[in-house]
Amino acid sequence: MNEKRKKEILDNIDRLISRKAEYVDVRLVTEDNSESVLLYDGNLENNDTTFENGLGVRTLYKGAWGFAATSDFSKIAECFEKSYLNARSASELVNVPLSMGKHKAHKGYYESPIKKDPFDVSLKDKIALLKEIDDKLKADWIFKRFVSATFQKKNQFFFNSEGTFIERKLTDIFGSMMVMGIDNEGQMLRRSHELYTSGYGTRGWEMITDPKLFSSHSKRIKEELAALLKADSLEFGKRSVILLPGQGWLQVHETIGHPLELDRILGYELSYAGGSFVTLDAFGKLRYGSKKLNVSAFGNFPNSPGSFGFDDEGSPERDYLMIDKGILVNCLTSRAMINEANEKAGRKIFKESGGAARSTAFYRAPIDRMTNVNILPGNDGTLEDIVKNTEDGIIVDNPTSWSIGSNREHFHFGCEIAWEVKKGKRTRILKNPTYQGHTVEFYNSLSAVGDKSTWQVGQVENCGKGEPNQVMELGHGVPVLKFDNVLTGERK
């Protein structure tokens, strides 16, 4: 850390506090780099590289936020001043005064576990890796092939007026492969695989070169697409639905993660991404799902884009339950939001921040975002064990489409593939599977949760929220899940 710059930041924080600012925090991003590589039918279709650095300042004055950012480090004092003046202007219009409460200062450091920095790997070697995978996807009957990878690195320092100082070095890697074909009805179908994690190990270059996590899946998705092109469509009706982690992560993301972001519960997302059916009265009372449903935030594992040590308010990332044996007990929170929620509820629902204040870049203010939102493994065995105990159902994997109610109260998902289950055995592959339901009713129909061997962390690189929009990365640890009496297929 440049000591001269550090002193300049601390002096400017003190200057705003001396002018009656209630709280000030600063995010200094010294490096925010990303690189994406896409092969389309074996050809290099896209290679984008971005480099950013800068400083963002938040000031709280009489219950109102002011924010300003700059990438010109010769104008740090001007950035602080603009943030302060924005807060003073906003304070004249504020209806609900915000408060950060009182917190002790702390020092912290977090670094993503890596062995080989992906930014030390040449573009030639990155393309060679993707080309090797693409070669395995080739076939005369394959209509289109896609293989891609994205690499991200962010180094950030955090300061606030309470004396907190945090340094973080984050690394993320995402990978995807897809094959597409045309069936005998002229319809385009697809099968894909996304780079996932076990929750452990490292997040360096070695992650995407691990055959188990990525490259070895090329043969499987090709074989499954071949079967899909000859398959019948799923018939309309009610049956059990078994979600593999490739579909389970999106189910969790849309119908547990987003409705349990506290700012959304308080109405802050209504004009853009919708609200939540959850109310402040629901905590400690609402049976969100069956007793088999246990949902955590963070999950205390290092290998995930939702594991980052400290949030963008400097709060330590916490590991806690949001749903305990089906009962809603907590949600994704930040400091100012918990104070507002407790005041509106007239009781202390939330004791401390959940460490969920996150920002996509130095020039965006933090908002309540998902970290790792996970369904904990259960005691119902492997996928095969769950199949054996299913009379009539389908196994589904990987989303193709989704439609979510404005308050996350209901949903409709389309998937790439389904395997029919009859009397405890897999029978045939079916194309165009869909399922739908009402969120609380659906989770209360949860009848089986796979064990640790079925649990995977799905990586999300493109979760959008906020105005202006912020795209964030996060993870969802999900086991195999079985739901009963679910409406599936499309009525003809």
C-alpha positions as CSV (number, residue, x, y, z in Angstrom):
1,M,0.0,0.0,0.0
2,N,1.3,3.4,-1.0
3,E,1.8,5.1,2.4
4,K,1.5,8.6,0.9
5,R,-1.9,7.7,-0.7
6,K,-3.0,6.0,2.5
7,K,-2.3,9.2,4.5
8,E,-4.2,11.3,1.9
9,I,-7.2,9.1,2.2
10,L,-7.2,9.0,6.0
11,D,-6.8,12.8,6.2
12,N,-9.8,13.3,3.8
13,I,-11.9,11.0,5.9
14,D,-11.1,13.0,9.0
15,R,-11.8,16.2,7.1
16,L,-15.4,15.1,6.3
17,I,-16.0,13.9,9.8
18,S,-14.9,17.3,11.1
19,R,-17.7,18.7,8.9
20,K,-20.3,16.6,10.7
21,A,-20.4,13.7,8.4
22,E,-21.8,10.7,10.4
23,Y,-19.7,8.1,8.6
24,V,-17.3,7.8,5.6
25,D,-15.9,4.8,3.8
26,V,-13.5,4.4,0.9
27,R,-12.8,1.6,-1.6
28,L,-9.5,2.0,-3.3
29,V,-9.3,-0.5,-6.2
30,T,-5.7,-0.7,-7.4
31,E,-6.3,-3.5,-9.9
32,D,-9.6,-4.7,-11.5
33,N,-8.7,-6.9,-14.5
34,S,-10.8,-9.3,-16.6
35,E,-10.2,-11.3,-19.7
36,S,-12.7,-13.3,-21.7
37,V,-12.0,-15.8,-24.5
38,L,-14.7,-17.4,-26.7
39,L,-14.3,-20.0,-29.4
40,Y,-17.3,-20.3,-31.8
41,D,-17.1,-23.5,-34.0
42,G,-13.4,-23.6,-33.2
43,N,-12.6,-20.1,-34.3
44,L,-11.6,-17.2,-31.9
45,E,-14.8,-15.2,-31.9
46,N,-14.0,-12.9,-29.0
47,N,-11.1,-11.9,-26.8
48,D,-11.8,-8.9,-24.5
49,T,-9.5,-7.6,-21.8
50,T,-10.3,-4.8,-19.4
51,F,-8.2,-2.9,-16.9
52,E,-9.7,-0.6,-14.3
53,N,-8.6,1.2,-11.1
54,G,-10.0,4.0,-9.0
55,L,-11.5,5.1,-5.8
56,G,-15.1,5.3,-4.5
57,V,-16.2,7.4,-1.5
58,R,-19.4,7.1,0.5
59,T,-20.5,9.8,2.9
60,L,-23.4,9.6,5.3
61,Y,-24.8,13.0,6.4
62,K,-28.0,13.4,8.4
63,G,-29.2,9.9,7.4
64,A,-28.5,10.3,3.6
65,W,-25.8,8.8,1.4
66,G,-23.6,10.7,-1.0
67,F,-21.3,8.8,-3.4
68,A,-18.6,9.9,-5.8
69,A,-15.8,8.1,-7.6
70,T,-12.7,8.9,-9.6
71,S,-10.0,7.1,-11.6
72,D,-7.8,10.2,-11.5
73,F,-5.7,9.8,-8.4
74,S,-4.6,13.4,-8.6
75,K,-8.2,14.3,-7.7
76,I,-8.8,12.3,-4.5
77,A,-9.7,15.4,-2.4
78,E,-12.2,16.6,-5.1
79,C,-13.8,13.1,-5.0
80,F,-14.3,13.3,-1.2
81,E,-15.7,16.8,-1.5
82,K,-18.2,15.7,-4.2
83,S,-19.3,12.7,-2.1
84,Y,-19.9,15.0,0.9
85,L,-21.8,17.6,-1.1
86,N,-24.0,14.9,-2.6
87,A,-24.8,13.6,0.8
88,R,-25.7,17.1,2.1
89,S,-28.0,17.6,-0.9
90,A,-29.7,14.2,-0.4
91,S,-30.2,14.9,3.3
92,E,-32.7,17.7,2.4
93,L,-34.9,15.1,0.6
94,V,-34.5,12.0,2.8
95,N,-37.7,10.4,4.1
96,V,-36.1,7.5,6.1
97,P,-32.8,8.5,7.7
98,L,-30.2,5.8,7.5
99,S,-27.7,4.8,10.2
100,M,-24.6,2.6,10.1
101,G,-24.8,2.1,13.9
102,K,-21.6,1.9,16.0
103,H,-18.9,-0.6,15.2
104,K,-15.4,-1.2,16.5
105,A,-12.5,-0.8,14.1
106,H,-10.8,-3.9,12.8
107,K,-8.0,-4.9,10.4
108,G,-8.3,-7.7,7.9
109,Y,-6.8,-9.4,4.9
110,Y,-8.3,-12.0,2.5
111,E,-6.8,-13.6,-0.6
112,S,-8.5,-16.2,-2.9
113,P,-6.6,-19.5,-2.8
114,I,-4.6,-19.9,-6.0
115,K,-1.5,-21.8,-7.2
116,K,-1.1,-20.3,-10.6
117,D,-2.3,-16.8,-11.5
118,P,-4.4,-17.1,-14.7
119,F,-3.1,-13.7,-15.8
120,D,0.4,-15.2,-15.9
121,V,-0.8,-17.7,-18.5
122,S,-0.4,-16.6,-22.1
123,L,-3.3,-16.0,-24.4
124,K,-1.8,-18.7,-26.7
125,D,-2.1,-21.3,-23.9
126,K,-5.6,-20.2,-23.0
127,I,-6.8,-20.6,-26.6
128,A,-5.0,-24.0,-26.8
129,L,-6.9,-25.2,-23.8
130,L,-10.3,-24.2,-25.2
131,K,-9.3,-25.5,-28.7
132,E,-8.5,-28.9,-27.2
133,I,-12.0,-29.1,-25.6
134,D,-13.6,-27.8,-28.8
135,D,-11.9,-30.6,-30.8
136,K,-13.6,-33.2,-28.5
137,L,-17.0,-31.5,-29.2
138,K,-16.8,-31.9,-33.0
139,A,-19.1,-34.2,-34.9
140,D,-20.8,-34.0,-38.4
141,W,-24.2,-33.8,-36.7
142,I,-23.3,-31.0,-34.3
143,F,-24.7,-27.7,-35.6
144,K,-22.9,-25.2,-33.3
145,R,-20.1,-25.4,-30.7
146,F,-19.2,-22.8,-28.1
147,V,-16.3,-22.9,-25.5
148,S,-15.5,-19.9,-23.4
149,A,-13.5,-18.9,-20.3
150,T,-13.4,-15.7,-18.2
151,F,-10.7,-14.7,-15.8
152,Q,-11.0,-11.9,-13.2
153,K,-8.6,-10.4,-10.6
154,K,-9.4,-7.6,-8.2
155,N,-7.1,-6.0,-5.6
156,Q,-8.9,-3.6,-3.2
157,F,-8.2,-1.6,0.0
158,F,-11.1,-0.5,2.3
159,F,-11.0,2.3,4.8
160,N,-13.7,3.8,7.0
161,S,-14.1,6.6,9.6
162,E,-14.2,4.0,12.4
163,G,-10.6,3.1,11.7
164,T,-11.3,-0.2,9.8
165,F,-8.7,-1.2,7.2
166,I,-9.1,-4.2,4.9
167,E,-7.0,-5.5,2.0
168,R,-8.4,-8.1,-0.4
169,K,-7.0,-10.0,-3.4
170,L,-9.7,-11.8,-5.3
171,T,-9.4,-14.2,-8.3
172,D,-12.3,-15.8,-10.2
173,I,-12.4,-18.2,-13.1
174,F,-15.5,-19.2,-15.2
175,G,-15.8,-21.6,-18.0
176,S,-18.5,-22.9,-20.3
177,M,-19.0,-25.3,-23.1
178,M,-22.1,-26.0,-25.3
179,V,-23.1,-28.1,-28.2
180,M,-26.3,-27.6,-30.3
181,G,-28.1,-29.8,-32.8
182,I,-31.3,-29.9,-34.8
183,D,-33.8,-32.7,-34.1
184,N,-36.2,-34.4,-36.6
185,E,-38.8,-31.6,-36.1
186,G,-36.3,-28.9,-37.1
187,Q,-36.0,-27.7,-33.5
188,M,-32.6,-26.5,-32.1
189,L,-31.6,-28.3,-28.9
190,R,-28.6,-27.8,-26.7
191,R,-26.5,-29.4,-24.0
192,S,-23.9,-27.6,-21.9
193,H,-21.6,-27.7,-18.9
194,E,-20.3,-24.9,-16.7
195,L,-17.1,-25.0,-14.7
196,Y,-18.1,-25.7,-11.1
197,T,-16.2,-26.2,-7.8
198,S,-16.3,-28.6,-4.9
199,G,-16.1,-25.5,-2.6
200,Y,-12.5,-26.3,-1.8
201,G,-9.1,-26.4,-3.6
202,T,-7.8,-23.4,-5.4
203,R,-9.2,-20.8,-7.8
204,G,-6.1,-20.5,-10.0
205,W,-5.4,-21.6,-13.6
206,E,-5.3,-25.2,-12.2
207,M,-9.1,-25.1,-11.6
208,I,-10.1,-24.8,-15.2
209,T,-7.5,-27.4,-16.3
210,D,-8.9,-29.9,-13.8
211,P,-10.6,-32.5,-16.1
212,K,-13.1,-33.5,-13.3
213,L,-14.4,-29.9,-13.1
214,F,-14.4,-29.0,-16.8
215,S,-12.7,-30.6,-19.8
216,S,-13.8,-34.2,-19.3
217,H,-17.5,-33.3,-19.6
218,S,-17.2,-32.7,-23.4
219,K,-17.8,-36.4,-24.2
220,R,-20.8,-36.6,-21.8
221,I,-22.7,-33.5,-23.1
222,K,-22.1,-34.7,-26.7
223,E,-23.6,-38.1,-26.0
224,E,-26.6,-36.6,-24.1
225,L,-27.3,-34.1,-27.0
226,A,-27.3,-37.1,-29.4
227,A,-29.9,-38.8,-27.3
228,L,-31.9,-35.6,-26.9
229,L,-32.2,-35.2,-30.7
230,K,-34.1,-38.5,-30.9
231,A,-36.1,-38.0,-27.7
232,D,-39.8,-37.4,-27.1
233,S,-41.0,-34.2,-25.4
234,L,-42.0,-34.3,-21.7
235,E,-45.8,-34.8,-21.3
236,F,-47.9,-32.4,-19.2
237,G,-48.7,-33.6,-15.7
238,K,-47.8,-33.6,-12.0
239,R,-44.9,-35.7,-10.9
240,S,-41.8,-35.6,-8.7
241,V,-38.9,-33.4,-9.9
242,I,-35.3,-34.2,-9.1
243,L,-33.0,-31.2,-9.6
244,L,-29.3,-31.9,-10.3
245,P,-27.0,-29.1,-9.1
246,G,-26.8,-27.7,-12.6
247,Q,-30.4,-26.7,-12.3
248,G,-30.6,-26.5,-8.6
249,W,-28.3,-23.5,-8.4
250,L,-30.7,-21.3,-10.5
251,Q,-33.7,-22.5,-8.5
252,V,-32.0,-21.4,-5.3
253,H,-30.7,-18.1,-6.9
254,E,-34.1,-16.9,-8.1
255,T,-36.4,-18.2,-5.4
256,I,-34.3,-18.1,-2.2
257,G,-31.3,-15.8,-2.9
258,H,-33.1,-12.8,-4.4
259,P,-36.2,-12.8,-2.3
260,L,-34.0,-12.9,0.8
261,E,-31.9,-9.7,0.0
262,L,-33.0,-7.3,2.7
263,D,-33.0,-4.2,0.5
264,R,-35.4,-5.9,-1.8
265,I,-37.6,-6.9,1.2
266,L,-37.6,-3.2,2.1
267,G,-38.7,-2.2,-1.4
268,Y,-35.5,-0.8,-2.9
269,E,-35.6,-2.9,-6.1
270,L,-39.3,-2.6,-7.0
271,S,-38.7,-0.3,-10.0
272,Y,-36.1,-2.5,-11.6
273,A,-35.8,-6.1,-10.6
274,G,-38.9,-6.6,-8.5
275,G,-39.6,-7.0,-4.8
276,S,-40.0,-10.0,-2.4
277,F,-43.0,-11.8,-1.1
278,V,-41.1,-11.9,2.3
279,T,-42.1,-9.3,4.9
280,L,-40.4,-8.3,8.1
281,D,-43.1,-10.1,10.1
282,A,-42.1,-13.4,8.4
283,F,-38.8,-13.9,10.2
284,G,-39.0,-16.6,12.8
285,K,-42.5,-17.5,11.6
286,L,-42.7,-18.3,7.9
287,R,-42.4,-22.0,7.0
288,Y,-40.5,-21.4,3.8
289,G,-40.0,-25.1,3.1
290,S,-40.2,-28.6,4.6
291,K,-38.0,-29.6,7.6
292,K,-35.4,-30.9,5.1
293,L,-34.7,-27.4,3.9
294,N,-31.6,-25.8,5.5
295,V,-30.1,-22.7,3.8
296,S,-26.9,-20.9,4.7
297,A,-25.3,-17.7,3.6
298,F,-21.5,-18.0,2.9
299,G,-21.1,-21.6,3.9
300,N,-17.5,-21.2,5.1
301,F,-15.7,-22.6,2.0
302,P,-12.9,-20.9,0.1
303,N,-13.4,-21.9,-3.5
304,S,-16.3,-19.8,-4.8
305,P,-16.9,-16.4,-6.3
306,G,-19.2,-15.8,-3.3
307,S,-16.3,-16.2,-0.9
308,F,-14.4,-12.9,-0.4
309,G,-13.6,-12.5,3.3
310,F,-15.0,-9.1,3.8
311,D,-17.8,-7.2,2.1
312,D,-17.6,-3.7,0.5
313,E,-18.5,-2.1,3.9
314,G,-15.6,-3.9,5.6
315,S,-17.9,-6.4,7.5
316,P,-16.5,-9.9,7.9
317,E,-18.2,-12.4,5.7
318,R,-20.4,-14.5,8.1
319,D,-21.5,-18.1,8.0
320,Y,-25.1,-18.3,9.2
321,L,-28.4,-20.0,8.6
322,M,-31.2,-18.1,6.7
323,I,-33.6,-21.0,6.7
324,D,-33.4,-23.5,9.6
325,K,-35.4,-26.8,9.2
326,G,-37.8,-24.9,6.9
327,I,-38.3,-21.8,9.0
328,L,-37.1,-18.4,7.8
329,V,-34.7,-17.0,10.4
330,N,-32.4,-14.5,8.6
331,C,-31.5,-13.0,5.2
332,L,-28.8,-11.2,3.3
333,T,-28.0,-8.0,5.0
334,S,-25.8,-4.9,5.2
335,R,-25.3,-2.4,8.0
336,A,-27.6,0.4,7.1
337,M,-30.3,-2.0,5.9
338,I,-30.5,-3.9,9.2
339,N,-30.9,-0.7,11.2
340,E,-33.7,0.5,8.9
341,A,-35.4,-3.0,9.1
342,N,-35.2,-3.2,12.8
343,E,-36.7,0.3,13.2
344,K,-39.5,-0.4,10.8
345,A,-40.3,-3.8,12.4
346,G,-40.3,-2.3,15.9
347,R,-38.1,-5.2,17.1
348,K,-34.5,-6.4,16.7
349,I,-34.8,-8.9,13.9
350,F,-31.2,-8.6,12.8
351,K,-28.3,-8.3,15.3
352,E,-25.4,-7.7,12.9
353,S,-24.7,-7.3,9.2
354,G,-24.6,-10.5,7.2
355,G,-21.6,-9.1,5.2
356,A,-23.6,-8.8,2.0
357,A,-22.9,-5.2,0.9
358,R,-21.2,-5.7,-2.4
359,S,-20.2,-3.5,-5.4
360,T,-19.3,-4.5,-8.9
361,A,-16.7,-1.7,-9.4
362,F,-15.1,1.3,-7.6
363,Y,-17.6,3.6,-9.3
364,R,-20.7,1.9,-7.9
365,A,-22.0,2.1,-4.4
366,P,-22.4,-1.2,-2.5
367,I,-25.9,-2.7,-2.3
368,D,-27.3,-5.9,-0.6
369,R,-26.2,-8.8,-2.8
370,M,-25.9,-12.6,-2.6
371,T,-22.7,-14.1,-1.3
372,N,-22.8,-17.9,-1.3
373,V,-26.5,-19.0,-0.8
374,N,-26.4,-22.7,-0.2
375,I,-28.8,-25.6,0.5
376,L,-27.0,-27.8,3.0
377,P,-26.5,-31.5,2.2
378,G,-29.1,-33.9,3.7
379,N,-29.3,-37.5,4.7
380,D,-31.1,-39.0,1.7
381,G,-28.1,-40.5,0.0
382,T,-26.9,-40.4,-3.5
383,L,-28.8,-39.6,-6.7
384,E,-29.3,-43.3,-7.2
385,D,-30.7,-43.6,-3.7
386,I,-33.2,-40.8,-4.4
387,V,-34.2,-42.3,-7.8
388,K,-34.8,-45.7,-6.1
389,N,-37.4,-44.0,-3.9
390,T,-39.2,-42.2,-6.7
391,E,-42.3,-43.7,-8.2
392,D,-43.0,-41.3,-11.0
393,G,-40.7,-38.3,-11.8
394,I,-38.1,-36.7,-13.8
395,I,-34.5,-35.7,-13.3
396,V,-33.6,-32.3,-14.8
397,D,-30.4,-30.4,-15.5
398,N,-29.2,-27.0,-16.7
399,P,-31.6,-24.1,-17.4
400,T,-32.7,-22.9,-20.8
401,S,-35.3,-20.4,-19.8
402,W,-36.8,-18.9,-16.6
403,S,-39.7,-16.7,-15.7
404,I,-40.0,-15.3,-12.2
405,G,-42.9,-13.5,-10.5
406,S,-42.4,-9.8,-9.7
407,N,-42.1,-10.6,-6.0
408,R,-40.4,-14.0,-6.5
409,E,-43.7,-15.7,-5.4
410,H,-43.8,-18.1,-8.3
411,F,-41.6,-19.4,-11.2
412,H,-41.5,-21.3,-14.4
413,F,-38.2,-23.0,-15.6
414,G,-37.2,-24.7,-18.8
415,C,-34.3,-27.2,-18.8
416,E,-32.0,-28.7,-21.3
417,I,-32.7,-32.3,-20.5
418,A,-34.8,-34.7,-18.4
419,W,-34.5,-38.3,-17.5
420,E,-37.8,-40.0,-16.8
421,V,-38.1,-42.1,-13.6
422,K,-40.6,-44.9,-13.3
423,K,-40.9,-47.2,-10.3
424,G,-37.4,-46.4,-9.0
425,K,-35.6,-46.6,-12.3
426,R,-34.4,-44.3,-15.0
427,T,-36.2,-45.1,-18.3
428,R,-35.6,-42.6,-21.1
429,I,-34.4,-39.2,-21.9
430,L,-37.0,-36.5,-22.7
431,K,-36.5,-33.1,-24.4
432,N,-38.0,-29.7,-23.6
433,P,-38.7,-30.3,-19.9
434,T,-40.3,-27.6,-17.9
435,Y,-41.6,-27.2,-14.4
436,Q,-43.4,-24.5,-12.4
437,G,-44.7,-23.7,-9.0
438,H,-45.3,-21.3,-6.2
439,T,-42.2,-20.7,-4.2
440,V,-43.4,-21.5,-0.6
441,E,-45.6,-24.4,-1.8
442,F,-42.7,-25.8,-3.9
443,Y,-40.1,-25.8,-1.1
444,N,-42.6,-27.3,1.3
445,S,-42.9,-30.2,-1.1
446,L,-39.1,-30.9,-0.7
447,S,-39.0,-34.6,0.2
448,A,-35.4,-35.6,-0.3
449,V,-32.0,-33.8,0.0
450,G,-28.9,-35.6,-1.3
451,D,-25.8,-36.2,0.8
452,K,-22.4,-34.4,0.6
453,S,-21.4,-36.6,-2.4
454,T,-24.1,-34.9,-4.5
455,W,-23.2,-31.3,-3.4
456,Q,-21.6,-28.9,-5.9
457,V,-20.9,-25.2,-6.0
458,G,-22.4,-23.6,-9.1
459,Q,-20.6,-20.4,-10.2
460,V,-22.6,-17.3,-11.2
461,E,-20.8,-14.6,-13.1
462,N,-23.6,-12.4,-14.3
463,C,-26.2,-11.7,-11.6
464,G,-27.7,-8.3,-12.3
465,K,-29.3,-5.9,-9.8
466,G,-29.5,-2.2,-9.0
467,E,-29.9,1.1,-10.8
468,P,-27.5,1.7,-12.4
469,N,-27.1,-2.0,-13.0
470,Q,-24.4,-3.9,-11.2
471,V,-23.3,-7.4,-12.4
472,M,-21.9,-9.5,-9.7
473,E,-20.3,-12.9,-9.2
474,L,-21.3,-15.4,-6.5
475,G,-21.8,-19.1,-5.8
476,H,-24.5,-21.6,-4.8
477,G,-23.7,-24.9,-3.1
478,V,-26.5,-27.3,-3.9
479,P,-27.0,-31.0,-3.5
480,V,-29.5,-33.2,-5.4
481,L,-33.0,-32.1,-4.5
482,K,-36.4,-33.9,-4.9
483,F,-39.7,-32.1,-4.9
484,D,-43.1,-34.0,-5.1
485,N,-46.4,-33.3,-6.9
486,V,-44.9,-30.6,-9.2
487,L,-46.6,-29.3,-12.3
488,T,-44.4,-30.2,-15.3
489,G,-44.5,-30.0,-19.1
490,E,-46.7,-27.7,-21.2
491,R,-50.4,-28.2,-21.6
492,K,-51.3,-28.7,-25.3
